[in-house]
Amino acid sequence: MNGSWLLRGRDGSLSTYASRDEAVWCRAEHQPGLPWTPPRKVGGDQRLHPQLGLGQGADGYAHLVAWRPTAPGESGLVHSTHFRPHLSALDWTPIGHPDKKGDRTGLPAVAVDAEGRAHVFTRNKAGGVSMLAQKEHGGWGPWRDIGGPGAHEELAAVAGGSGRVELYATTSDGILRWRQEEPGGALVPDEALEVAVRPGTLTALPTSKEHTTLFFADPEGMLHAWRPGGDPLPLLRTAGAGPVAALRCAVDGYDCTLLAQRSDSGRVVLAACPTEQESAGLWWSESGPQLPVGTRVALAEDAEGRVTAASLTPDGELGVARQKDEPGLALAAWQSV
């Protein structure tokens, strides 16, 4: 899965998305703070491969992209929009293949710009990156090869604080970055970072109108933060495998960045620091029960502005913990929903 799978919709309701059993499943609060719906399929009954990209715009709409089989040994990408968490999403719509036809080429990534247009990215057959973007008045533009030879499969796409789309990819030589120079414009290569990085550990978070902070792990397991124009800053050792979940939130009136991950011990761990002031120091704090290998962790703010952490096991069991109504960042007991 690429992108945060825990989202707050336009009406304030939280929703979760998971790829399982050849479909994408959604659960959502009936209304903010009310019980959750049972899992239901997104986009109809099309058979899907277990790879999902998610993005959300400032309008609260969720955009989902997945691969579906089209012929023996071939696949194509499909897109769906979910306007309200407790309502049905649009049916899956074919959006093609970066090489016109062929099998799956990489895990899709999605970012939504300030105008609500989805941008889809995936690796192509040549080993670079291709993108597809929605047009201003509906429909999709053509697939474009934006370069990046040697890109690894997992990409990190995000709309920065200005609403312009950015993309990050890892290679054997470091990290590549693309950005929009103007709203709705093509993505162009930007500053690259020569660094040893563990593939599949990128998390991009807008941390101000000017900056996106990229979190990544090196091969030795040290977590770093990088803002283009500066040097990467080592933070603390990762607690487990895969990327961290990241959230910019307010804690006691202070602008903070919160990180979360499933640790190798099986529990969720969290760390926080003032936003863009990682040098102040971070340390992991454990929370919740033991969770099986493969459990994903996500962060969001609910309709009341409370930090909400969620865990999703490989068999679809959802756990949720919300910030206590007291100073600080303590979470209440985890609940199975």
VENNOR-V968263 format. One record per residue. PHI is phi in whole degrees, -180 to 180 (none if undefined). BURIAL is 1 if it has 16 or more other ideal C-beta (glycine too) atoms within 10 Angstrom, else 0. Layout:
phi burial
PHI BURIAL
PHI BURIAL
This chain:
phi burial
none 1
-122 1
101 1
-70 1
-97 1
-113 1
-127 1
-105 1
-78 1
-63 0
-89 1
93 1
-73 1
-86 1
-143 1
-128 1
-133 1
-148 1
-97 1
-162 0
56 0
60 0
-155 1
-107 1
-116 1
-123 1
-125 1
-151 1
-68 1
-56 0
-147 0
-50 0
84 0
-94 0
-56 0
-89 1
-75 1
-65 0
-60 1
-142 0
-70 1
-101 1
79 1
99 0
-103 0
-63 1
-77 0
-125 1
-77 0
-81 0
-139 1
-137 1
-116 1
-130 1
-149 1
-138 1
-92 1
-63 0
-78 0
87 1
-77 1
-95 1
-115 1
-123 1
-134 1
-144 1
-92 1
-130 1
-70 1
-116 1
-162 0
-54 0
78 0
-131 0
-146 1
-142 1
-89 1
-129 1
-129 1
-139 1
-115 1
-116 1
-81 0
-134 1
-58 1
-93 1
-106 0
-72 0
-82 1
-65 0
-62 0
-62 1
-117 0
-63 0
-125 1
94 1
-141 1
-61 1
-111 0
74 0
-158 0
138 0
-88 1
-58 1
-114 1
172 1
-72 1
-72 1
-128 1
-134 1
-134 1
-121 1
-80 1
-64 1
-91 0
85 1
-92 1
-78 1
-121 1
-111 1
-130 1
-159 1
-68 1
-107 1
-62 0
-78 0
94 0
-95 1
-120 1
-118 1
-136 1
-140 1
-132 1
-70 1
-80 0
-62 0
-113 0
103 0
80 0
-125 1
-78 0
-81 0
-68 1
-129 0
-86 0
-104 1
90 0
85 1
-59 0
85 0
-66 1
-74 1
-67 1
-87 1
-111 1
-124 1
-112 1
-157 1
-94 1
-69 1
-61 0
-85 1
89 1
-87 1
-83 1
-129 1
-136 1
-128 1
-143 1
-102 1
-134 1
-67 0
-100 0
150 0
-123 1
-103 1
-136 1
-123 1
-151 1
-85 1
-83 0
-149 0
-56 0
78 1
-82 0
-70 0
-83 1
-121 0
-61 0
-129 0
-56 0
-105 0
-121 1
-85 0
-160 0
-79 0
-137 1
-83 1
-58 1
79 0
-120 1
-81 1
-138 1
-108 1
-133 1
-65 1
-115 1
-169 0
-64 0
-92 0
-127 1
-112 1
-101 1
-104 1
-102 1
-153 1
-109 1
-90 1
-62 0
-87 0
94 0
-86 1
-86 1
-124 1
-120 1
-137 1
-117 1
-50 1
101 0
-129 0
-97 0
-66 1
-112 0
-69 0
-108 1
-165 1
-73 0
-63 1
-90 1
-159 1
-89 1
78 1
-76 1
-84 1
-85 1
-136 1
-145 1
-93 1
-148 1
-101 0
-126 1
53 0
85 0
-103 0
-77 0
-128 1
-113 1
-114 1
-116 1
-148 1
-164 1
-82 1
-82 1
-64 0
-78 0
104 0
-100 1
-75 1
-123 1
-133 1
-145 1
-138 1
-154 1
-59 0
-61 1
63 1
-128 0
-62 1
-65 0
-67 0
105 0
-136 1
-152 0
-80 1
-124 0
-81 0
-152 1
81 1
-84 0
-69 0
-125 1
-69 0
-58 0
93 0
-68 1
-99 1
-125 1
-141 1
-133 1
-160 1
-103 1
-84 1
-63 1
-95 0
81 0
-84 1
-61 1
-126 1
-106 1
-135 1
-125 1
-135 1
-79 1
-58 0
-92 0
93 0
-78 0
-103 1
-121 1
-137 1
-135 1
-114 1
-62 1
-70 0
-85 0
-158 0
-59 0
95 0
-121 1
-70 0
-98 1
-72 0
-60 0
-70 1
-120 0
-85 0
-125 0
